[in-house]
Amino acid sequence: MQFAAKLAEVPLWGKKLITVNNEEVVLINDKGKISACENYCPHQGSPMLAGIVKDGTIACPRHGWHYDLANGACTDHSGYTLKTYRVEVVGDDIMIDI
């Protein structure tokens, strides 16, 4: 696990873009649950930082395709998977497995 950010840097219902090992990762706080995913949609590369988060999914801002934040599965088109990362909150630190 690698340090990603402080918990206060990702406010409730907020997102934060970080770079870890040359990969852009979006940290997401959805109702107090922290998730992490790659920044670019696997369909056409739209930045997921601009995506809408709701009930454990993130929607691509370009076409509205929904991805499950737990496993990256696209709920609209099964052939696409968004890369997600395992997250642990340790005290005030957000740690990700990358």
Summary of the structure (lengths in Angstrom):
residues: 98
radius of gyration: 12.4
end to end distance: 7.0
largest distance: 37.0
contacts: 302
relative contact order: 0.25
helix: 6%
strand: 52%
